Amino acid sequence: QVQLVESGGGLVQAGGSLRLSCAASGNRFSVYVMAWYRQAPGKQREFIASISSGGSTNYADSVKGRFSMSRDNTKMTVYLQMNSLKPEDTAVYYCATGPYVGTYNYWGQGTQVTVTS
């Protein structure tokens, strides 16, 4: 069983930065793919970024160049550094994990990010 707990969300002005964290429990963290998704009101959940066990990252076009995902296997934590935030980045951000890219069996409860103009 894996549990994920996100933190770091909040209210920020456009152009600002936030760093989200996702702390994991369980014994598969180091070998699992980790990912961030987001869901804005009235919209479907959207892929943001993923990172493999080896540290290879993949980003959605909408955040490429602004967001950066990293992982610390010793702390069983992944991070999402979000820079140059825009109002359209406002959403609930979710952490997810699973054995393969695109196959995420476990999800966190989400953390709210609100970007004001």
KEVODO-71261 format. One record per atom (N, C-alpha, C): residue number from 1; residue in three letters; x, y, z; atom name. Coordinates in steps of 0.2 Angstrom, whole numbers, plus 5000, padded with zeros to 4 digits. Atoms other than C-alpha are relative to their C-alpha. Example, Ala and Ser with C-alpha at 12.3 -4.5 7.8 and 13.67 -1.06 7.14 Angstrom:
BEGIN
+-----+------+------+-------+------+------+
:  nr : rest : east : north :   up : atom :
+-----+------+------+-------+------+------+
:   1 :  ALA : 5004 :  4994 : 5000 :    N :
:   1 :  ALA : 5062 :  4978 : 5039 :   CA :
:   1 :  ALA : 5004 :  5006 : 5000 :    C :
:   2 :  SER : 4996 :  4994 : 4999 :    N :
:   2 :  SER : 5068 :  4995 : 5036 :   CA :
:   2 :  SER : 4996 :  5005 : 5003 :    C :
+-----+------+------+-------+------+------+
% end
This chain:
BEGIN
+-----+------+------+-------+------+------+
:  nr : rest : east : north :   up : atom :
+-----+------+------+-------+------+------+
:   1 :  GLN : 5004 :  4994 : 5000 :    N :
:   1 :  GLN : 5000 :  5000 : 5000 :   CA :
:   1 :  GLN : 5004 :  5006 : 5000 :    C :
:   2 :  VAL : 4996 :  4994 : 5000 :    N :
:   2 :  VAL : 5006 :  5017 : 4996 :   CA :
:   2 :  VAL : 4995 :  5006 : 5002 :    C :
:   3 :  GLN : 5004 :  4994 : 4999 :    N :
:   3 :  GLN : 5000 :  5034 : 5003 :   CA :
:   3 :  GLN : 5004 :  5006 : 4998 :    C :
:   4 :  LEU : 4997 :  4994 : 5002 :    N :
:   4 :  LEU : 5004 :  5051 : 4996 :   CA :
:   4 :  LEU : 4997 :  5006 : 5003 :    C :
:   5 :  VAL : 5003 :  4994 : 4996 :    N :
:   5 :  VAL : 5002 :  5067 : 5005 :   CA :
:   5 :  VAL : 5004 :  5006 : 4996 :    C :
:   6 :  GLU : 4998 :  4994 : 5003 :    N :
:   6 :  GLU : 5004 :  5084 : 4995 :   CA :
:   6 :  GLU : 5000 :  5005 : 5005 :    C :
:   7 :  SER : 5000 :  4994 : 4996 :    N :
:   7 :  SER : 5009 :  5100 : 5003 :   CA :
:   7 :  SER : 5003 :  5006 : 4995 :    C :
:   8 :  GLY : 4996 :  4994 : 5004 :    N :
:   8 :  GLY : 5015 :  5118 : 4997 :   CA :
:   8 :  GLY : 4995 :  5004 : 4996 :    C :
:   9 :  GLY : 5005 :  4996 : 5004 :    N :
:   9 :  GLY : 4999 :  5124 : 4989 :   CA :
:   9 :  GLY : 4999 :  5007 : 5003 :    C :
:  10 :  GLY : 5002 :  4993 : 4997 :    N :
:  10 :  GLY : 4993 :  5142 : 4992 :   CA :
:  10 :  GLY : 4998 :  5005 : 4995 :    C :
:  11 :  LEU : 5002 :  4994 : 5004 :    N :
:  11 :  LEU : 4989 :  5159 : 4985 :   CA :
:  11 :  LEU : 5006 :  5004 : 4998 :    C :
:  12 :  VAL : 4994 :  4996 : 5002 :    N :
:  12 :  VAL : 5002 :  5168 : 4974 :   CA :
:  12 :  VAL : 4997 :  5004 : 4994 :    C :
:  13 :  GLN : 5001 :  4996 : 5005 :    N :
:  13 :  GLN : 5002 :  5182 : 4962 :   CA :
:  13 :  GLN : 5003 :  4997 : 4993 :    C :
:  14 :  ALA : 4998 :  5001 : 5007 :    N :
:  14 :  ALA : 5004 :  5180 : 4943 :   CA :
:  14 :  ALA : 5008 :  5002 : 5000 :    C :
:  15 :  GLY : 4993 :  4999 : 5000 :    N :
:  15 :  GLY : 5023 :  5178 : 4940 :   CA :
:  15 :  GLY : 5004 :  4998 : 5005 :    C :
:  16 :  GLY : 4996 :  5003 : 4994 :    N :
:  16 :  GLY : 5027 :  5171 : 4957 :   CA :
:  16 :  GLY : 5001 :  4993 : 4999 :    C :
:  17 :  SER : 4998 :  5007 : 5000 :    N :
:  17 :  SER : 5033 :  5154 : 4962 :   CA :
:  17 :  SER : 4997 :  4996 : 5006 :    C :
:  18 :  LEU : 5001 :  5005 : 4994 :    N :
:  18 :  LEU : 5028 :  5139 : 4973 :   CA :
:  18 :  LEU : 5003 :  4994 : 4999 :    C :
:  19 :  ARG : 4998 :  5006 : 5000 :    N :
:  19 :  ARG : 5035 :  5123 : 4977 :   CA :
:  19 :  ARG : 4996 :  4995 : 5003 :    C :
:  20 :  LEU : 5004 :  5005 : 4998 :    N :
:  20 :  LEU : 5024 :  5108 : 4979 :   CA :
:  20 :  LEU : 5004 :  4994 : 5002 :    C :
:  21 :  SER : 4996 :  5007 : 4998 :    N :
:  21 :  SER : 5030 :  5092 : 4989 :   CA :
:  21 :  SER : 4994 :  4995 : 5000 :    C :
:  22 :  CYS : 5004 :  5006 : 4999 :    N :
:  22 :  CYS : 5023 :  5075 : 4989 :   CA :
:  22 :  CYS : 5004 :  4995 : 5004 :    C :
:  23 :  ALA : 4997 :  5005 : 4996 :    N :
:  23 :  ALA : 5028 :  5063 : 5003 :   CA :
:  23 :  ALA : 4997 :  4994 : 4999 :    C :
:  24 :  ALA : 5003 :  5006 : 5001 :    N :
:  24 :  ALA : 5026 :  5045 : 5000 :   CA :
:  24 :  ALA : 5002 :  4995 : 5006 :    C :
:  25 :  SER : 4998 :  5005 : 4996 :    N :
:  25 :  SER : 5025 :  5030 : 5011 :   CA :
:  25 :  SER : 4999 :  4993 : 4996 :    C :
:  26 :  GLY : 5000 :  5006 : 5004 :    N :
:  26 :  GLY : 5027 :  5012 : 5006 :   CA :
:  26 :  GLY : 5007 :  4998 : 4998 :    C :
:  27 :  ASN : 4994 :  5002 : 5001 :    N :
:  27 :  ASN : 5041 :  5002 : 5000 :   CA :
:  27 :  ASN : 5002 :  4999 : 4992 :    C :
:  28 :  ARG : 4999 :  5001 : 5007 :    N :
:  28 :  ARG : 5040 :  5004 : 4981 :   CA :
:  28 :  ARG : 5002 :  5007 : 4997 :    C :
:  29 :  PHE : 4999 :  4993 : 5002 :    N :
:  29 :  PHE : 5044 :  5023 : 4980 :   CA :
:  29 :  PHE : 5006 :  5000 : 4995 :    C :
:  30 :  SER : 4994 :  4999 : 5004 :    N :
:  30 :  SER : 5061 :  5021 : 4973 :   CA :
:  30 :  SER : 5000 :  4997 : 4993 :    C :
:  31 :  VAL : 5000 :  5003 : 5007 :    N :
:  31 :  VAL : 5056 :  5010 : 4958 :   CA :
:  31 :  VAL : 4993 :  5002 : 4996 :    C :
:  32 :  TYR : 5006 :  4998 : 5004 :    N :
:  32 :  TYR : 5039 :  5018 : 4954 :   CA :
:  32 :  TYR : 5001 :  5007 : 4997 :    C :
:  33 :  VAL : 5001 :  4994 : 5003 :    N :
:  33 :  VAL : 5035 :  5032 : 4942 :   CA :
:  33 :  VAL : 4996 :  5005 : 5004 :    C :
:  34 :  MET : 5004 :  4995 : 4996 :    N :
:  34 :  MET : 5029 :  5048 : 4951 :   CA :
:  34 :  MET : 4997 :  5005 : 4995 :    C :
:  35 :  ALA : 5003 :  4995 : 5005 :    N :
:  35 :  ALA : 5018 :  5061 : 4942 :   CA :
:  35 :  ALA : 4996 :  5005 : 5004 :    C :
:  36 :  TRP : 5004 :  4995 : 4998 :    N :
:  36 :  TRP : 5009 :  5077 : 4945 :   CA :
:  36 :  TRP : 4994 :  5001 : 4995 :    C :
:  37 :  TYR : 5006 :  4998 : 5004 :    N :
:  37 :  TYR : 4991 :  5081 : 4938 :   CA :
:  37 :  TYR : 4997 :  5006 : 5003 :    C :
:  38 :  ARG : 5004 :  4995 : 4997 :    N :
:  38 :  ARG : 4980 :  5095 : 4941 :   CA :
:  38 :  ARG : 4993 :  5000 : 4997 :    C :
:  39 :  GLN : 5007 :  4999 : 5003 :    N :
:  39 :  GLN : 4961 :  5099 : 4939 :   CA :
:  39 :  GLN : 4997 :  5006 : 5002 :    C :
:  40 :  ALA : 5004 :  4993 : 4999 :    N :
:  40 :  ALA : 4953 :  5116 : 4937 :   CA :
:  40 :  ALA : 4993 :  4999 : 5001 :    C :
:  41 :  PRO : 5007 :  5000 : 5000 :    N :
:  41 :  PRO : 4935 :  5119 : 4941 :   CA :
:  41 :  PRO : 4997 :  4999 : 4993 :    C :
:  42 :  GLY : 5004 :  5001 : 5007 :    N :
:  42 :  GLY : 4924 :  5112 : 4927 :   CA :
:  42 :  GLY : 5004 :  4997 : 4995 :    C :
:  43 :  LYS : 4995 :  5003 : 5005 :    N :
:  43 :  LYS : 4939 :  5104 : 4918 :   CA :
:  43 :  LYS : 5002 :  4993 : 5002 :    C :
:  44 :  GLN : 4997 :  5006 : 4998 :    N :
:  44 :  GLN : 4946 :  5087 : 4917 :   CA :
:  44 :  GLN : 5007 :  5000 : 5003 :    C :
:  45 :  ARG : 4993 :  5001 : 4997 :    N :
:  45 :  ARG : 4961 :  5081 : 4926 :   CA :
:  45 :  ARG : 5005 :  5000 : 4995 :    C :
:  46 :  GLU : 4995 :  4999 : 5006 :    N :
:  46 :  GLU : 4976 :  5086 : 4916 :   CA :
:  46 :  GLU : 5007 :  4998 : 5003 :    C :
:  47 :  PHE : 4993 :  5002 : 4999 :    N :
:  47 :  PHE : 4994 :  5078 : 4916 :   CA :
:  47 :  PHE : 5004 :  5006 : 5000 :    C :
:  48 :  ILE : 4996 :  4995 : 5000 :    N :
:  48 :  ILE : 5007 :  5090 : 4921 :   CA :
:  48 :  ILE : 5008 :  4998 : 4999 :    C :
:  49 :  ALA : 4993 :  5002 : 5000 :    N :
:  49 :  ALA : 5024 :  5081 : 4924 :   CA :
:  49 :  ALA : 5000 :  4993 : 5003 :    C :
:  50 :  SER : 4999 :  5006 : 4997 :    N :
:  50 :  SER : 5031 :  5064 : 4928 :   CA :
:  50 :  SER : 5008 :  4999 : 5000 :    C :
:  51 :  ILE : 4993 :  5001 : 5000 :    N :
:  51 :  ILE : 5048 :  5057 : 4933 :   CA :
:  51 :  ILE : 5001 :  4993 : 5002 :    C :
:  52 :  SER : 4999 :  5008 : 4999 :    N :
:  52 :  SER : 5054 :  5039 : 4932 :   CA :
:  52 :  SER : 5005 :  4999 : 5006 :    C :
:  53 :  SER : 4995 :  5002 : 4994 :    N :
:  53 :  SER : 5064 :  5030 : 4945 :   CA :
:  53 :  SER : 5007 :  5002 : 4999 :    C :
:  54 :  GLY : 4993 :  4998 : 5002 :    N :
:  54 :  GLY : 5080 :  5035 : 4936 :   CA :
:  54 :  GLY : 5000 :  5007 : 4999 :    C :
:  55 :  GLY : 5000 :  4993 : 5000 :    N :
:  55 :  GLY : 5075 :  5053 : 4936 :   CA :
:  55 :  GLY : 4999 :  5003 : 4993 :    C :
:  56 :  SER : 5002 :  4997 : 5006 :    N :
:  56 :  SER : 5069 :  5055 : 4918 :   CA :
:  56 :  SER : 4994 :  5004 : 5001 :    C :
:  57 :  THR : 5006 :  4996 : 4999 :    N :
:  57 :  THR : 5056 :  5069 : 4917 :   CA :
:  57 :  THR : 4996 :  5001 : 4993 :    C :
:  58 :  ASN : 5004 :  4998 : 5006 :    N :
:  58 :  ASN : 5042 :  5073 : 4905 :   CA :
:  58 :  ASN : 4995 :  5005 : 5002 :    C :
:  59 :  TYR : 5005 :  4995 : 4998 :    N :
:  59 :  TYR : 5031 :  5088 : 4905 :   CA :
:  59 :  TYR : 4995 :  5002 : 4995 :    C :
:  60 :  ALA : 5005 :  4998 : 5005 :    N :
:  60 :  ALA : 5015 :  5094 : 4897 :   CA :
:  60 :  ALA : 5003 :  5007 : 4997 :    C :
:  61 :  ASP : 4997 :  4994 : 5004 :    N :
:  61 :  ASP : 5018 :  5108 : 4884 :   CA :
:  61 :  ASP : 4998 :  5006 : 5004 :    C :
:  62 :  SER : 5002 :  4994 : 4997 :    N :
:  62 :  SER : 5008 :  5120 : 4895 :   CA :
:  62 :  SER : 5004 :  5002 : 5006 :    C :
:  63 :  VAL : 4995 :  4998 : 4994 :    N :
:  63 :  VAL : 5021 :  5120 : 4909 :   CA :
:  63 :  VAL : 5007 :  4999 : 4998 :    C :
:  64 :  LYS : 4993 :  5001 : 5002 :    N :
:  64 :  LYS : 5037 :  5116 : 4899 :   CA :
:  64 :  LYS : 5004 :  5006 : 5001 :    C :
:  65 :  GLY : 4996 :  4994 : 4999 :    N :
:  65 :  GLY : 5050 :  5128 : 4904 :   CA :
:  65 :  GLY : 4999 :  5004 : 5006 :    C :
:  66 :  ARG : 5002 :  4996 : 4994 :    N :
:  66 :  ARG : 5041 :  5135 : 4919 :   CA :
:  66 :  ARG : 5000 :  4995 : 5006 :    C :
:  67 :  PHE : 5000 :  5005 : 4994 :    N :
:  67 :  PHE : 5039 :  5119 : 4930 :   CA :
:  67 :  PHE : 5005 :  4995 : 5000 :    C :
:  68 :  SER : 4995 :  5005 : 4999 :    N :
:  68 :  SER : 5052 :  5107 : 4936 :   CA :
:  68 :  SER : 4998 :  4995 : 5005 :    C :
:  69 :  MET : 5002 :  5006 : 4995 :    N :
:  69 :  MET : 5049 :  5090 : 4944 :   CA :
:  69 :  MET : 5007 :  4997 : 5002 :    C :
:  70 :  SER : 4994 :  5004 : 4997 :    N :
:  70 :  SER : 5062 :  5081 : 4955 :   CA :
:  70 :  SER : 4998 :  4995 : 5005 :    C :
:  71 :  ARG : 5001 :  5005 : 4995 :    N :
:  71 :  ARG : 5063 :  5067 : 4967 :   CA :
:  71 :  ARG : 5006 :  4999 : 5004 :    C :
:  72 :  ASP : 4995 :  5002 : 4996 :    N :
:  72 :  ASP : 5073 :  5063 : 4982 :   CA :
:  72 :  ASP : 4998 :  4993 : 5003 :    C :
:  73 :  ASN : 5002 :  5007 : 4998 :    N :
:  73 :  ASN : 5072 :  5044 : 4985 :   CA :
:  73 :  ASN : 5002 :  4999 : 5007 :    C :
:  74 :  THR : 4999 :  5001 : 4993 :    N :
:  74 :  THR : 5080 :  5045 : 5002 :   CA :
:  74 :  THR : 4995 :  5003 : 5005 :    C :
:  75 :  LYS : 5006 :  4997 : 4996 :    N :
:  75 :  LYS : 5066 :  5056 : 5008 :   CA :
:  75 :  LYS : 4993 :  4998 : 4998 :    C :
:  76 :  MET : 5006 :  5003 : 5003 :    N :
:  76 :  MET : 5053 :  5047 : 4998 :   CA :
:  76 :  MET : 4995 :  5006 : 4998 :    C :
:  77 :  THR : 5004 :  4994 : 5002 :    N :
:  77 :  THR : 5047 :  5064 : 4991 :   CA :
:  77 :  THR : 5002 :  5002 : 4993 :    C :
:  78 :  VAL : 4999 :  4997 : 5006 :    N :
:  78 :  VAL : 5044 :  5072 : 4975 :   CA :
:  78 :  VAL : 4998 :  5007 : 5000 :    C :
:  79 :  TYR : 5001 :  4992 : 5000 :    N :
:  79 :  TYR : 5044 :  5091 : 4971 :   CA :
:  79 :  TYR : 4998 :  5002 : 4993 :    C :
:  80 :  LEU : 5002 :  4996 : 5007 :    N :
:  80 :  LEU : 5036 :  5102 : 4958 :   CA :
:  80 :  LEU : 5001 :  5007 : 5001 :    C :
:  81 :  GLN : 4999 :  4992 : 4999 :    N :
:  81 :  GLN : 5044 :  5119 : 4957 :   CA :
:  81 :  GLN : 4997 :  5003 : 4994 :    C :
:  82 :  MET : 5004 :  4997 : 5005 :    N :
:  82 :  MET : 5032 :  5130 : 4948 :   CA :
:  82 :  MET : 5002 :  5008 : 5000 :    C :
:  83 :  ASN : 4998 :  4993 : 5000 :    N :
:  83 :  ASN : 5039 :  5147 : 4942 :   CA :
:  83 :  ASN : 4996 :  5003 : 4994 :    C :
:  84 :  SER : 5004 :  4996 : 5005 :    N :
:  84 :  SER : 5031 :  5161 : 4931 :   CA :
:  84 :  SER : 4993 :  4998 : 5000 :    C :
:  85 :  LEU : 5007 :  5002 : 5000 :    N :
:  85 :  LEU : 5014 :  5156 : 4937 :   CA :
:  85 :  LEU : 4995 :  5004 : 4997 :    C :
:  86 :  LYS : 5005 :  4996 : 5004 :    N :
:  86 :  LYS : 4999 :  5161 : 4927 :   CA :
:  86 :  LYS : 4993 :  4999 : 5004 :    C :
:  87 :  PRO : 5006 :  5001 : 4997 :    N :
:  87 :  PRO : 4981 :  5163 : 4933 :   CA :
:  87 :  PRO : 4997 :  4993 : 4997 :    C :
:  88 :  GLU : 5002 :  5006 : 5003 :    N :
:  88 :  GLU : 4977 :  5148 : 4921 :   CA :
:  88 :  GLU : 5003 :  4994 : 5004 :    C :
:  89 :  ASP : 4997 :  5006 : 4996 :    N :
:  89 :  ASP : 4988 :  5137 : 4933 :   CA :
:  89 :  ASP : 4996 :  4999 : 5006 :    C :
:  90 :  THR : 5004 :  5002 : 4994 :    N :
:  90 :  THR : 4975 :  5138 : 4946 :   CA :
:  90 :  THR : 4996 :  4994 : 4999 :    C :
:  91 :  ALA : 5003 :  5007 : 5001 :    N :
:  91 :  ALA : 4969 :  5121 : 4950 :   CA :
:  91 :  ALA : 5002 :  4996 : 5007 :    C :
:  92 :  VAL : 4998 :  5005 : 4995 :    N :
:  92 :  VAL : 4970 :  5107 : 4963 :   CA :
:  92 :  VAL : 5005 :  4995 : 4997 :    C :
:  93 :  TYR : 4995 :  5004 : 5002 :    N :
:  93 :  TYR : 4986 :  5098 : 4961 :   CA :
:  93 :  TYR : 5001 :  4994 : 5003 :    C :
:  94 :  TYR : 4999 :  5007 : 4998 :    N :
:  94 :  TYR : 4988 :  5079 : 4963 :   CA :
:  94 :  TYR : 5006 :  4997 : 4999 :    C :
:  95 :  CYS : 4994 :  5004 : 5001 :    N :
:  95 :  CYS : 5002 :  5068 : 4966 :   CA :
:  95 :  CYS : 4998 :  4993 : 4998 :    C :
:  96 :  ALA : 5002 :  5007 : 5001 :    N :
:  96 :  ALA : 5001 :  5050 : 4959 :   CA :
:  96 :  ALA : 5006 :  4996 : 4999 :    C :
:  97 :  THR : 4994 :  5005 : 5001 :    N :
:  97 :  THR : 5012 :  5035 : 4958 :   CA :
:  97 :  THR : 4998 :  4993 : 4997 :    C :
:  98 :  GLY : 5002 :  5007 : 5003 :    N :
:  98 :  GLY : 5012 :  5018 : 4949 :   CA :
:  98 :  GLY : 5007 :  4997 : 4997 :    C :
:  99 :  PRO : 4994 :  5004 : 5002 :    N :
:  99 :  PRO : 5024 :  5005 : 4941 :   CA :
:  99 :  PRO : 5002 :  5003 : 4993 :    C :
: 100 :  TYR : 4998 :  4998 : 5007 :    N :
: 100 :  TYR : 5023 :  5013 : 4923 :   CA :
: 100 :  TYR : 4998 :  5007 : 4999 :    C :
: 101 :  VAL : 5003 :  4993 : 5002 :    N :
: 101 :  VAL : 5021 :  5030 : 4915 :   CA :
: 101 :  VAL : 4993 :  4999 : 4997 :    C :
: 102 :  GLY : 5007 :  5000 : 5002 :    N :
: 102 :  GLY : 5003 :  5033 : 4913 :   CA :
: 102 :  GLY : 4996 :  4995 : 5004 :    C :
: 103 :  THR : 5004 :  5005 : 4996 :    N :
: 103 :  THR : 4998 :  5019 : 4925 :   CA :
: 103 :  THR : 5001 :  5002 : 5008 :    C :
: 104 :  TYR : 4999 :  4997 : 4993 :    N :
: 104 :  TYR : 4995 :  5027 : 4942 :   CA :
: 104 :  TYR : 4995 :  4997 : 5004 :    C :
: 105 :  ASN : 5005 :  5004 : 4996 :    N :
: 105 :  ASN : 4987 :  5016 : 4955 :   CA :
: 105 :  ASN : 4998 :  5004 : 5007 :    C :
: 106 :  TYR : 5001 :  4997 : 4994 :    N :
: 106 :  TYR : 4989 :  5028 : 4970 :   CA :
: 106 :  TYR : 5000 :  5008 : 4999 :    C :
: 107 :  TRP : 5000 :  4993 : 5000 :    N :
: 107 :  TRP : 4984 :  5046 : 4972 :   CA :
: 107 :  TRP : 4999 :  5004 : 5006 :    C :
: 108 :  GLY : 5001 :  4996 : 4994 :    N :
: 108 :  GLY : 4985 :  5060 : 4985 :   CA :
: 108 :  GLY : 4994 :  5003 : 5000 :    C :
: 109 :  GLN : 5007 :  4996 : 4999 :    N :
: 109 :  GLN : 4971 :  5071 : 4991 :   CA :
: 109 :  GLN : 5000 :  5006 : 4997 :    C :
: 110 :  GLY : 5000 :  4994 : 5003 :    N :
: 110 :  GLY : 4977 :  5086 : 4982 :   CA :
: 110 :  GLY : 5002 :  5006 : 5004 :    C :
: 111 :  THR : 4999 :  4994 : 4997 :    N :
: 111 :  THR : 4983 :  5103 : 4986 :   CA :
: 111 :  THR : 4998 :  5006 : 4995 :    C :
: 112 :  GLN : 5003 :  4995 : 5004 :    N :
: 112 :  GLN : 4975 :  5119 : 4980 :   CA :
: 112 :  GLN : 5006 :  5006 : 4998 :    C :
: 113 :  VAL : 4996 :  4994 : 5002 :    N :
: 113 :  VAL : 4985 :  5132 : 4970 :   CA :
: 113 :  VAL : 4996 :  5005 : 4997 :    C :
: 114 :  THR : 5004 :  4994 : 5003 :    N :
: 114 :  THR : 4977 :  5149 : 4966 :   CA :
: 114 :  THR : 5005 :  5005 : 4998 :    C :
: 115 :  VAL : 4996 :  4995 : 5003 :    N :
: 115 :  VAL : 4986 :  5161 : 4955 :   CA :
: 115 :  VAL : 4995 :  5006 : 4998 :    C :
: 116 :  THR : 5004 :  4994 : 5001 :    N :
: 116 :  THR : 4979 :  5179 : 4955 :   CA :
: 116 :  THR : 5003 :  5005 : 4995 :    C :
: 117 :  SER : 4997 :  4995 : 5005 :    N :
: 117 :  SER : 4981 :  5192 : 4941 :   CA :
: 117 :  SER : 5001 :  5007 : 5003 :    C :
+-----+------+------+-------+------+------+
% end
